[in-house]
Amino acid sequence: MTASHWNLCGIAAVLGPVIRGAGRLFLGFSSSAHCRGRSLRLLRVSLAAKHALPAFLLSAAAVLAFLSCVSQSPASVSAGSATQSTGLEIDTGKPAEPQGAIDVQAQILKDVRNLLETGSPSSLTRALEQLENSEAGKSEMGREYAYIAAMILKNVFPRMYTLSSDPPPSPSSLYPALFARSLGGEKNPDLSGPALAGEENILKIIIGSLIVQARNTSDILNYAEPVLDRGLRLKGGSVILLYLKGLVLEKKSDLTGAYGMYSKALELDNTCYPADTGLARIEIIDREFQKAYNRIASLAAETNAESGLLGMAAYALYGMSRYEEALTMTTRAMAASQDTDLVFLKAKILMALGSYGQAEKLLQMVEKLKSGDADVIMTRLALEEKTKGFKAALAYAEEKWAEFNDNGVFNEAYARLLMEDNQREKARPLLYAILTSDPGRVSVLMMLLEDAVTLLNWEQAELFADQIIAVRKEKGTGAGTLNEVRFLELAVRAAVKNGSADKAHTLAEELYNLNPQNAAAALPLVESLVALKRFVEAGQLIDELLARSQPGPPKSRLLYLKSMTVEGNDAAISVLQQSLFEDLTNVDALLAISEAYLAAGDQRTALRYLKQAASMNPKNAEISARLLNLQAKIAQ
């Protein structure tokens, strides 16, 4: 052999194995069975060659055959593959999967990941079904996804978890550690600060956000909220992220925001039952008890009505004053859970039913566990008033005021007791302080309206009535705890006294329409007709009401109003005397008869009735001034 021949053989010896290896690699990428078959046959011959040079040349030919394959048009490749061998006969130790099967499995895994990122009970269940019914579920990634789906179902939607055991994660999985950290209440440093802005793994974000189910301290909520926001920017349709964001907002007392998030989660997938439960909790807080109860009943119908739902149903029934049903529901819930809140609720229900002795025993148990709880203090205050009277309750409130003077609910109750004890000057600053932070609080406005009417301060009374009217327009009739009938009675009277006759008549008609058969509801309508000087209509209505009125203050007031519709001073005095016979404390009748006797020239009789009126209202500046003026006239 010549030197050049040996050199060529040497090159072939070196490059032959390289080219044969490249040939094997190229064959894996070929989409044409015909091309793979042709190239494979050349490659096999090269592998069988005993000498380097022929092996080198045959390997090169195999590679060139492959290159000619990839340069063919798709149509020719497709045509060739229809009739030729698959070319998968390379000895790899195990049969290789057809490319089509690989593509199907890849698509299944892609679909499953999307279902996991959606994270609703139904999507997670579908993900597990797809993995179980396909070869994709046997892959490492498939096992990983099955583990994630099962863990989320088990910890967020346990009602939907039906597996006998958790699917094992793949050995190299990072997710078990993430779950352990989040469910243990530990923050993930990869989801904080600048690292969060670049995080693209939605599953990692979902798992990291589960921390809010373990802890609800302010630092955890402040950590979780931006994590959830990042996840929702990446996938706004993720049901689990919307639900968890709602949970964070609820725990941060942003009930409006939480309600919106829960609602959006349910709109996307109505199987997200924890969001439904969250809506019911907020509806109870917002005093929408019937709406909450209907929602809870619907949820309970789909389950075995676990104790949590029974407890919420009991709260809703209690809020609707359906105390017997609430007691039954609470007892059922307590059979499954001796939760302190349920014991406390039962104590409040028993109080409402008048079973104060039983309520006292339960409340003492609760006080040992929740001694500093404002709601417990308020319940004790109410029980003291029910069993020992308002003086005992006032003493208890004064004892606790230093501890709870920043609590609006406590201050309102304390102010009410002070008003009842006629300590009005001490009560008003507490009520005005509450309005500073909550100007639409109708219960406080109502107390101040009652106070102004008691003092005959009609200008102030109309001001408070107008504020309540504004709240009613915004929130609807029956806003909050407002007693509609009592409010309309006082509002009409204030409007009449201030000369706002048209406003008085509108309010009076609204009150009358609430219960046309009730004489007390018709009184303000009479007052408004008198204020509008529609005396004939007023007189007819008064006579109709007097015919079915019982003795007492309402009849006294009707007679007082009738005195304004009769002709002549003597007739008015006669009717006013009848009015005072029914109720000697009717200040309006006392003042009116005093004026009538003055008009008749009988100052001393007028003075006697005016003194009676002043004794009923010793702090009324207007009555006191009138009394001094009349006494001065008589003294001259």
C-alpha positions in Angstrom: 0.0 0.0 0.0 1.1 3.5 -0.7 1.6 6.1 2.0 -1.3 8.1 0.7 -3.5 5.0 1.0 -2.5 4.6 4.7 -3.1 8.2 5.4 -6.7 7.9 4.0 -7.3 4.8 6.0 -6.1 6.6 9.1 -8.5 9.5 8.5 -11.3 7.0 7.9 -10.4 5.2 11.1 -10.8 8.5 13.1 -13.9 9.9 11.3 -15.8 6.7 10.6 -17.1 6.3 14.2 -18.0 10.0 14.4 -20.0 9.9 11.1 -21.7 6.6 12.2 -22.7 8.3 15.5 -24.0 11.3 13.6 -26.0 9.0 11.4 -27.7 7.5 14.4 -28.5 10.9 15.7 -29.9 12.2 12.4 -32.1 9.2 12.1 -33.9 10.1 15.3 -34.9 13.5 13.8 -36.2 12.2 10.5 -40.0 12.4 10.1 -40.0 10.1 7.0 -40.1 6.4 7.5 -38.8 5.8 3.9 -35.8 8.1 4.5 -35.0 6.4 7.8 -35.2 3.0 6.2 -32.9 3.9 3.3 -30.3 5.6 5.6 -30.5 2.8 8.1 -29.6 0.1 5.6 -26.4 2.0 4.6 -25.6 2.5 8.3 -26.0 -1.2 9.1 -23.6 -2.1 6.2 -21.1 0.4 7.5 -21.3 -1.1 11.0 -20.6 -4.6 9.6 -17.6 -3.4 7.5 -14.3 -4.9 8.8 -12.0 -2.2 7.5 -12.0 1.5 8.3 -12.0 2.9 4.8 -15.1 1.0 3.6 -16.8 1.7 6.9 -16.0 5.4 6.6 -17.3 5.6 3.0 -20.6 3.7 3.9 -21.2 5.9 7.0 -20.8 9.0 4.9 -23.2 7.6 2.3 -25.8 7.0 5.1 -25.5 10.6 6.3 -25.8 11.9 2.7 -28.9 9.7 2.3 -30.4 11.3 5.4 -29.5 14.8 4.2 -31.3 14.1 0.9 -34.3 13.0 3.0 -34.6 16.3 4.9 -34.3 18.3 1.7 -37.4 16.6 0.2 -40.7 18.4 0.1 -43.3 17.5 2.7 -45.5 15.9 0.0 -42.8 13.6 -1.2 -41.8 12.6 2.3 -45.4 11.8 3.1 -45.8 9.9 -0.1 -42.7 7.8 0.6 -43.7 7.1 4.2 -47.0 5.6 3.2 -45.4 2.5 1.7 -42.0 2.1 3.3 -40.7 0.6 6.6 -41.0 2.7 9.8 -37.2 2.5 10.2 -37.4 2.1 13.9 -35.3 -1.1 13.9 -32.2 0.5 15.6 -31.2 -1.6 18.5 -31.7 0.8 21.5 -32.5 -1.9 24.1 -36.2 -1.3 24.1 -38.8 -0.6 21.4 -39.1 3.1 20.6 -42.5 4.8 20.6 -43.9 6.1 17.3 -43.6 9.8 16.9 -47.4 10.2 16.8 -47.7 8.6 20.3 -45.0 11.0 21.6 -46.8 14.0 20.3 -50.1 12.8 21.8 -48.5 12.4 25.2 -46.8 15.8 25.0 -50.2 17.4 24.3 -51.8 15.5 27.2 -49.2 16.8 29.6 -49.6 20.3 28.2 -53.4 20.1 28.7 -52.9 18.7 32.2 -50.6 21.6 33.2 -53.2 24.1 32.1 -55.8 22.3 34.2 -53.5 22.4 37.2 -52.9 26.1 36.7 -56.7 26.7 36.6 -56.8 24.9 39.9 -60.6 24.4 40.4 -61.9 21.2 41.8 -63.3 20.1 38.5 -60.1 20.9 36.5 -57.9 19.1 39.0 -60.2 16.1 38.9 -60.1 16.1 35.1 -56.3 16.3 35.2 -56.0 13.2 37.4 -58.4 11.4 35.1 -56.4 12.3 32.0 -53.2 11.1 33.6 -54.7 7.9 34.8 -56.1 7.0 31.4 -53.0 7.7 29.3 -49.4 6.6 28.9 -48.5 10.3 29.8 -49.4 9.6 33.4 -46.6 7.0 33.6 -43.9 9.5 32.6 -41.9 11.4 35.2 -43.7 14.6 34.4 -47.1 12.8 34.6 -46.3 11.5 38.1 -45.3 15.0 39.1 -48.5 16.5 37.9 -50.7 13.8 39.5 -48.9 14.5 42.9 -49.6 18.3 42.5 -53.3 17.8 41.6 -53.8 15.4 44.5 -52.1 17.7 47.1 -54.1 20.8 46.0 -57.4 18.8 46.1 -56.6 17.4 49.5 -55.6 20.7 51.1 -57.9 23.2 49.4 -60.9 21.2 48.2 -60.9 18.1 50.5 -64.5 17.4 49.7 -63.4 16.5 46.2 -60.4 14.3 47.3 -61.4 10.7 46.6 -58.0 9.0 46.3 -57.2 6.2 48.7 -53.6 7.5 48.9 -51.5 10.4 47.6 -49.7 9.7 44.3 -45.9 9.7 45.0 -43.9 12.5 43.5 -41.0 11.9 41.2 -37.7 11.3 43.1 -36.2 14.6 41.9 -39.3 16.7 42.4 -39.0 20.1 44.0 -42.7 20.3 44.8 -43.0 18.2 48.0 -40.6 20.7 49.8 -42.7 23.7 48.4 -45.9 22.1 49.7 -44.4 21.3 53.1 -43.1 24.9 53.4 -46.4 26.6 52.5 -48.8 24.3 54.4 -46.5 24.7 57.4 -46.9 28.5 57.3 -43.3 29.2 56.0 -42.6 31.8 53.4 -40.8 30.9 50.2 -37.8 33.3 49.6 -38.0 32.7 45.9 -41.4 34.4 45.9 -40.3 37.6 47.6 -38.7 40.8 46.4 -37.1 41.1 43.0 -37.2 37.3 42.5 -41.0 37.4 42.3 -41.1 39.8 39.4 -39.3 37.2 37.2 -41.2 34.2 38.4 -43.0 32.4 35.6 -43.9 29.1 37.2 -47.6 29.4 38.0 -47.7 26.1 39.9 -44.9 27.3 42.1 -46.9 30.5 42.8 -50.1 28.6 43.5 -48.3 26.3 46.0 -46.5 29.2 47.6 -49.9 31.0 48.1 -51.4 28.1 50.1 -49.6 29.6 53.1 -52.7 31.8 53.7 -54.6 28.7 54.6 -52.1 27.9 57.4 -51.6 31.4 58.9 -53.4 34.7 58.7 -51.0 37.1 60.4 -50.5 40.5 58.8 -47.0 39.7 57.6 -48.2 36.5 55.9 -51.1 38.3 54.2 -48.8 41.1 53.0 -46.4 38.4 51.7 -49.1 36.4 49.9 -51.0 39.3 48.2 -48.2 40.3 45.7 -47.5 36.6 45.0 -51.2 36.1 44.1 -51.2 39.3 42.1 -48.2 38.0 40.1 -50.0 34.7 39.4 -53.1 36.5 38.3 -51.1 38.7 35.9 -49.7 35.5 34.4 -53.1 33.6 34.4 -56.1 35.7 35.1 -58.4 32.8 34.7 -56.9 30.7 37.6 -59.8 29.8 39.8 -57.6 28.8 42.8 -55.6 32.1 42.6 -58.9 34.1 42.5 -60.2 32.2 45.5 -56.9 32.6 47.5 -56.8 36.3 46.7 -60.4 36.6 48.0 -59.3 34.8 51.2 -56.4 37.2 51.7 -58.7 40.2 51.2 -61.4 38.8 53.5 -58.7 38.3 56.2 -57.6 41.9 55.7 -61.2 43.0 56.2 -61.6 44.2 52.6 -65.0 42.5 52.3 -66.0 44.2 49.1 -62.8 43.1 47.3 -63.1 39.6 48.7 -66.7 39.3 47.6 -65.6 40.3 44.1 -62.8 37.7 44.0 -65.0 34.9 45.3 -67.7 35.8 42.8 -65.3 35.8 39.9 -63.9 32.4 40.9 -67.4 31.0 40.9 -68.3 32.5 37.6 -65.3 30.7 36.1 -66.1 27.4 37.8 -69.1 26.8 40.1 -67.4 23.8 41.7 -65.1 26.1 43.7 -67.2 25.6 46.9 -64.8 27.3 49.3 -65.5 30.6 47.4 -69.2 30.0 47.9 -68.6 29.5 51.6 -66.6 32.7 51.6 -69.5 34.6 50.0 -71.8 33.3 52.7 -69.5 34.4 55.5 -69.4 38.0 54.1 -73.2 38.0 53.6 -73.6 37.1 57.3 -71.3 40.0 58.3 -73.2 42.3 56.0 -76.5 41.1 57.6 -77.8 39.6 54.4 -78.9 36.6 56.4 -81.5 35.2 54.1 -79.1 35.4 51.1 -76.4 33.7 53.2 -78.8 31.0 54.4 -80.0 30.1 50.9 -76.4 29.8 49.8 -75.5 27.6 52.7 -78.6 25.4 52.2 -77.5 24.9 48.6 -74.0 24.0 49.6 -75.2 21.6 52.3 -77.5 19.8 49.9 -74.4 18.8 47.9 -72.6 17.5 51.0 -73.2 15.7 54.3 -73.6 19.2 55.9 -70.3 19.3 57.8 -70.2 21.2 61.1 -68.8 24.3 59.5 -71.8 24.7 57.3 -74.2 23.9 60.1 -72.6 26.6 62.2 -72.9 29.2 59.5 -76.5 28.2 58.9 -77.1 28.7 62.7 -75.6 32.2 62.5 -77.8 33.1 59.6 -81.0 31.8 61.3 -80.0 33.7 64.5 -79.6 36.9 62.4 -83.1 36.3 61.0 -84.5 35.9 64.5 -85.4 32.3 63.8 -84.1 31.4 67.2 -85.7 27.9 67.7 -84.3 26.7 64.3 -80.9 28.4 65.1 -80.8 26.5 68.4 -81.5 23.2 66.7 -78.8 23.9 64.1 -76.2 24.9 66.6 -76.9 21.8 68.7 -76.3 19.7 65.5 -73.1 21.5 64.8 -71.8 21.1 68.4 -72.3 17.4 68.2 -69.5 17.4 65.6 -67.4 20.2 67.0 -67.1 21.8 70.5 -65.9 25.0 68.9 -65.9 28.0 71.3 -67.7 30.1 68.8 -70.5 27.6 68.6 -70.8 27.6 72.4 -70.9 31.4 72.3 -73.6 31.4 69.6 -75.7 29.0 71.6 -75.4 31.4 74.6 -76.7 34.3 72.5 -79.6 32.2 71.1 -80.6 31.1 74.6 -80.6 34.8 75.6 -82.8 35.7 72.7 -85.2 32.9 73.8 -85.2 34.2 77.4 -83.3 31.3 78.8 -81.0 33.5 80.8 -79.9 30.9 83.3 -78.6 28.5 80.6 -77.1 31.4 78.7 -75.2 32.5 81.8 -73.6 29.0 82.2 -72.4 28.9 78.6 -71.2 32.6 78.7 -69.1 31.9 81.7 -67.4 29.1 79.8 -66.8 31.4 76.9 -65.4 34.2 79.1 -62.7 31.9 80.4 -61.4 31.3 76.8 -62.2 34.7 75.2 -62.0 37.2 78.1 -60.8 40.1 76.1 -63.2 39.6 73.1 -65.3 42.7 72.4 -68.3 40.6 71.3 -68.2 38.6 74.5 -68.1 41.8 76.5 -71.1 43.1 74.6 -73.0 39.9 75.3 -72.2 40.1 79.0 -73.4 43.7 78.9 -76.7 42.7 77.3 -77.2 39.8 79.8 -76.5 42.1 82.8 -79.2 44.5 81.5 -81.7 41.6 80.9 -81.2 40.0 84.3 -80.2 42.9 86.6 -81.5 46.0 84.9 -79.9 48.9 83.0 -78.2 50.3 86.1 -76.2 47.1 86.5 -75.4 47.1 82.8 -74.3 50.7 83.0 -72.0 49.9 86.0 -70.4 47.1 84.0 -70.0 49.3 80.9 -68.2 52.0 83.1 -65.9 49.3 84.5 -64.9 48.1 81.0 -64.9 51.5 79.2 -61.2 52.2 79.8 -60.4 48.9 78.0 -62.8 49.3 75.1 -63.2 53.0 74.6 -61.9 52.8 71.1 -64.6 50.2 70.1 -67.5 51.9 68.3 -70.0 49.1 69.1 -69.1 49.2 72.8 -69.3 53.0 72.9 -72.7 52.9 71.2 -74.1 50.5 73.8 -72.5 52.6 76.6 -74.0 55.8 75.2 -77.5 54.2 75.0 -77.3 53.2 78.7 -76.2 56.8 79.5 -79.1 58.2 77.5 -81.5 55.9 79.4 -80.0 57.2 82.7 -80.6 60.7 81.4 -76.8 61.4 81.3 -77.2 63.0 77.8 -74.3 65.4 78.0 -72.0 62.4 78.7 -73.5 60.3 75.9 -73.5 62.7 73.0 -69.7 63.0 72.7 -69.4 59.2 72.4 -72.1 59.2 69.6 -70.5 62.1 67.7 -67.1 60.3 67.9 -68.6 57.2 66.3 -70.1 59.3 63.5 -66.6 60.8 62.8 -65.5 57.4 61.5 -68.9 56.0 60.4 -71.2 58.9 59.4 -73.8 56.7 58.0 -74.4 54.6 61.1 -78.2 54.8 61.4 -78.4 53.3 64.9 -76.3 56.2 66.2 -78.2 58.8 64.1 -81.4 57.4 65.4 -80.3 57.9 69.0 -79.3 61.5 68.3 -82.7 62.0 66.6 -84.5 60.6 69.7 -82.4 62.9 71.9 -83.2 66.0 69.8 -86.9 65.2 69.8 -86.9 64.7 73.6 -85.3 68.1 74.0 -87.8 69.6 71.4 -84.8 70.7 69.4 -86.7 70.4 66.1 -84.0 71.9 63.9 -81.4 69.4 65.1 -83.9 66.6 64.9 -84.7 67.4 61.2 -80.9 67.5 60.5 -80.5 63.9 61.9 -83.6 62.7 60.1 -82.3 64.0 56.8 -79.0 62.1 57.3 -80.9 58.9 57.9 -83.0 59.6 54.8 -79.8 59.9 52.8 -78.6 56.5 54.1 -81.9 54.9 53.3 -81.7 56.2 49.7 -78.1 54.8 49.4 -78.7 51.4 51.1 -82.4 51.0 50.6 -85.3 51.1 53.0 -84.6 49.1 56.1 -80.9 50.1 56.2 -79.0 48.4 58.9 -80.9 48.0 62.2 -83.2 51.0 61.6 -86.7 50.8 63.1 -88.6 52.1 60.1 -91.9 52.9 61.9 -90.2 54.8 64.8 -87.9 56.7 62.4 -90.8 57.9 60.2 -92.8 59.0 63.2 -90.0 61.1 64.5 -89.0 62.4 61.0 -92.5 63.5 60.3 -92.8 65.3 63.6 -89.5 67.1 63.1 -90.5 68.2 59.6 -93.9 69.4 60.8 -92.3 71.4 63.6 -89.8 73.0 61.2 -92.5 73.9 58.7 -91.4 71.4 56.1 -95.0 70.3 55.4 -94.5 68.7 52.0 -91.6 66.6 53.3 -93.6 65.6 56.3 -96.5 64.5 54.2 -94.3 62.3 51.9 -92.8 60.6 54.9 -96.2 60.2 56.6 -97.7 58.6 53.6 -94.8 56.1 53.5 -95.4 55.3 57.1 -99.2 54.9 56.7 -98.7 52.6 53.8 -96.6 50.2 55.9 -99.7 49.4 58.0 -102.9 51.3 57.1 -104.8 49.5 59.9 -102.4 50.8 62.6 -103.7 54.0 64.3 -100.1 54.8 65.4 -98.9 54.6 61.8 -101.7 57.0 60.8 -100.8 59.7 63.4 -97.9 61.2 61.4 -100.2 61.4 58.3 -102.7 63.4 60.4 -99.9 65.7 61.6 -98.8 66.3 58.0 -102.3 67.1 56.9 -102.7 69.6 59.7 -99.3 71.2 58.8 -100.6 71.5 55.2 -103.8 73.1 56.6 -105.9 70.4 55.0 -108.1 70.5 58.1 -111.1 68.8 56.6 -109.1 65.7 55.5 -107.3 65.7 58.8 -110.5 65.9 60.8 -112.1 63.0 58.9 -109.1 60.8 59.4 -108.9 61.7 63.1 -112.5 60.8 63.7 -112.1 57.5 61.9 -109.0 56.7 64.0 -110.6 57.8 67.3 -113.5 55.4 66.7 -111.1 52.4 66.9 -108.5 53.8 69.3 -107.7 52.5 72.8 -107.2 54.8 75.8 -103.7 56.1 76.2 -101.0 58.2 74.6 -101.9 57.5 71.0 -105.5 58.6 71.6 -104.2 61.6 73.5 -102.1 62.7 70.5 -105.0 62.3 68.1 -107.1 64.6 70.3 -104.3 67.1 70.5 -104.2 67.1 66.6 -108.0 67.4 66.5 -107.8 70.6 68.6 -106.1 72.2 65.6 -108.9 71.3 63.2 -111.9 72.6 65.3 -113.2 76.1 65.1 -113.1 78.5 68.1 -110.8 78.7 71.1 -113.3 77.2 73.5 -113.7 74.1 71.3 -110.0 73.7 71.1 -109.7 73.9 75.0 -112.4 71.3 75.3 -110.6 68.8 73.0 -107.2 69.5 74.7 -108.7 68.7 78.1 -109.8 65.4 76.7 -106.3 64.8 75.3 -104.7 65.4 78.7 -107.3 63.1 80.3 -105.8 60.3 78.2 -102.2 61.3 78.9 -101.2 64.0 81.4 -97.5 63.9 80.1 -98.4 65.0 76.6 -96.1 68.1 76.4 -97.6 69.3 73.1 -101.1 69.3 74.6 -99.9 71.0 77.8 -98.2 73.8 75.7 -101.3 74.1 73.4 -103.8 74.4 76.2 -101.6 77.0 77.9 -101.6 79.0 74.7 -105.4 78.6 74.4 -106.0 79.9 78.0 -103.6 82.8 77.3 -105.7 83.7 74.2 -108.8 83.6 76.5 -107.1 86.0 78.9 -106.7 83.4 81.7 -103.0 83.8 82.5 -103.0 81.9 85.8 -104.5 78.8 84.3 -102.1 79.2 81.4 -99.2 79.4 83.9 -100.4 76.2 85.6 -100.3 74.1 82.4 -97.0 75.7 81.3 -95.4 74.7 84.7 -96.5 71.2 84.1 -94.9 71.2 80.6 -91.6 72.6 82.1 -91.6 69.9 84.7 -91.8 67.3 82.0 -88.9 68.9 80.1 -86.7 70.8 82.6 -83.8 71.2 80.2 -85.8 72.6 77.3 -84.6 76.2 76.9 -87.7 77.3 74.9 -90.2 76.1 77.5 -88.1 77.7 80.3 -88.0 81.0 78.5 -91.8 81.0 77.9 -92.3 80.2 81.6 -90.1 83.1 82.8 -91.9 85.5 80.4 -95.4 84.5 81.6 -94.3 84.7 85.3 -92.9 88.2 84.6 -96.2 89.3 83.0 -98.3 88.1 85.9 -95.9 89.8 88.4 -96.4 93.2 86.8 
